[in-house]
Amino acid sequence: MTTETGQFERLFSPLQIGPMRVPNRICETTNTIGAGRLAGVPDATFTAHHLAKAQGGTGWIGNETWLLNSPLPNESADEFFPGAGATRFPIYMLPNFAEEVSRFCEAIHATGAVVVFQLTQLNFTVAASSVPIVEAYDWVPHALTEDEIEAAIDTYAMAAGQCAAAGVDGIEIHCTHESLPQTFLSPALNRRADRWGGDAVGRTLFVRRTLERVRERIGTSTALGIRVGAEEAREGGYSLWDMREMVTHIAATGTLDFLDVDVGHSWGRQPYVPPSFIGHAENRDAAKALRADVAPVPVLFSGRVNDPVVAEDLLAKGFCDLVGMTRAGIADPDFPTKAREGRLGEIRRCIGCNRCIGDAVTNDAPDMFKRAVCSVNPAVGNEALHATLMRPAQTPKRVVVVGGGAAGLEAARNAAGRGHDVVLLERTEALGGQVRLASRIPGRDSFEDFILYEENQMRLLGVDVRFGVDVDAGSVLAFEPDAIVCATGSVPRTPDTPGVDAADVVQGWEVLAGTAGEIGERVAVVSQEDHYETPGIASFLAAADRRVEIFHKWTGIGSRVERYSIGPILRRLEEGGVVVHTGLRLARVEDGKLELVSAHTGEPRLAGGFDTVVLVYGSVPDTRVHDGLREAGFGGRLFLAGSAWVPRLLAEATQHGARVGLEV
């Protein structure tokens, strides 16, 4: 396909993969973020999410992984884990599964895209050997017997047959990400002495037999491939050289139409869902090596590729034949069309925060309240609703948005997009609020992409942005607004602790903003915050050659950080020499000395010799403008949005702001 700019000739060229012709090289690889409402069934909400990507120009729709039935004894209970489960009756066995899949495929095919279904045995109940499968957890599985292995292989064939009959273009066997096949491939997990273990030939037997049985079932009219991790990045796991040997044996079966490649483990130094702390396409060389081993089988590479320019470069230099750009499509399902039309500045780019996959794995909310989520795209999980509400306003209004952080920007963008006359008032000289602060943390520079997108949207939509405005109720009312959105954010929380008002005690936000004054060589970071702020500020200081010690209130820092990101964060702290003390609460600060109390015993502790003390206690809502407007008796619609309502995370702020913009 010829692009309007001629910039992405390879990215938008078609490719024949066995019997499947993909219209371009942009792939939504399988990602289970819970796009549907009915626990993974391809219902209307599920279809709306993935269809948006197909309509936006993604050529390969991998949707979500499809869990298979596990070989369990009659007396045992089904088991469910973070992102995994062992069950007798998976979704593909539901009576209406084929009908729903057929309807989904028809919707995707109408756009010209292809549908690939990934089949997986993903659980911590059964495995090649009784060895904990994931380093982040300690669940020990049952080692499968010969009969149970055969039964497990049969489930792939049964499910593949149903999917192919329903109109799926390709079947992918999930052989990485702690799935059952990986427990056979991995020398760390496969300790068997029979034909299913041992050397590379034995460890690939499960995958080879599965591919052969699936191919017997689906024939040659449906494409067949596997997803593998090029290296495990875990203690005792296989290396790239090991995988090159194994994939050569697998390809020799003649069953492969494609090979899908990523790198890493779910936890630790190299996660297979790379967060912003990992470089763009950092593991591209691994894909290139495997591509040489399986040629002419096409290779799909995934690993934090959110930029069409990077994707084109990967293709041009022979690293791969297709590019997984899954999170790029979550952040902006229309990015392929925008790239093809030369509108790169309008792309809402993935910032690599991993909220999408992190929530899917760790969200323990009741099923009826679970939704797919993206920090920068508030429509995710509610695509159909947003499409309905994003309509021209019946009566255009004068809307004043106070605050240019995430919530204010989204409120302004959506309100202006519906035809309202919007003025945005920002007290500083730049947009972004806390997102701008976060972008100064090492490994978080990608957060600036969100700000750049919003700045471009303000310009394109004609929002009147005014900087350096000292806002109060009177100055807002002077605009004679019909509606006011108070998105004034939050302010750092200061504890009622003796000594925190001293000159050598500063807030973490001040450190990031560069307004804290001179920071001494030895720094104590005192924390009552459990997400990214504490390790982020500590790594910022360590990168500036400060000697940093963290004193945290409870059992460990970053307890709310999902498993794919915590490893790279802690790695940065370790490399920066940051020392972490846990279970300590601050009682007093005086002359660089900390009086602390054990959170476990109440016993006093002392630490001293610090030049600067940095407080990281989270934040509290700033409602001063909102309170003033209420007291002034403003008669129009008055909204309180984002952290000015309750301080949460970026996704909550963008979602709240967007809903206000759609409602006003």
ZIGIFEN-V262851 format. One line per field, one symbol per residue. phi: phi as a letter, one per 40 degrees, with the letter a starting at -180 (. if undefined). A space follows every 10 residues. Layout:
BEGIN
phi: ???
END
This chain:
BEGIN
phi: .cccbgcbcc cbccacbfcb bccaccbccd acbgcccbfg cccccdcdcc cdcccchccb bcfbcbcccc cbcdccccbb bdgaabbcbc ccccdccccc cccccccccc cgcbbbbcba bbabbbacac bdcbccbbcb cccccdcccc cccccccccc cccccchcca bbccbafgcd dcccccccbb bcbcccbgcc ccccddcccc cccccdccgb cbcbabbbcc acfacgcccc cccccccccc cccgccbabb bbbhbcahcb ccbccccbcc fdbccccccc cccbdcccbb bbifbbbdcc cccdcccgca bbbcbccccc cacccccccc cgbccccccc cgcgcccccc cbcbcddcbc acabcbbccd gbdccccccc bdccbdbcbb bbhbcdcccc cccccccchc cbbbbbccba chfccccccc cdgbcccccc cccccccdcc cgcccbbgcc cadccccccf ccabbcbcgb bdcbccbdgc ccccbbcdcc cccgbcgccc cbbbbbbbbb bcdccccccc ccccgccbbb bbcbcacgcc ccccbccccc ccccccgcbb bbgbbcbaba fgbbcbbccc bgccbbaagc cabbcbbgab cbbccccccc ccgdcccbbb bgcccacbbd cccccccccc cccc
END
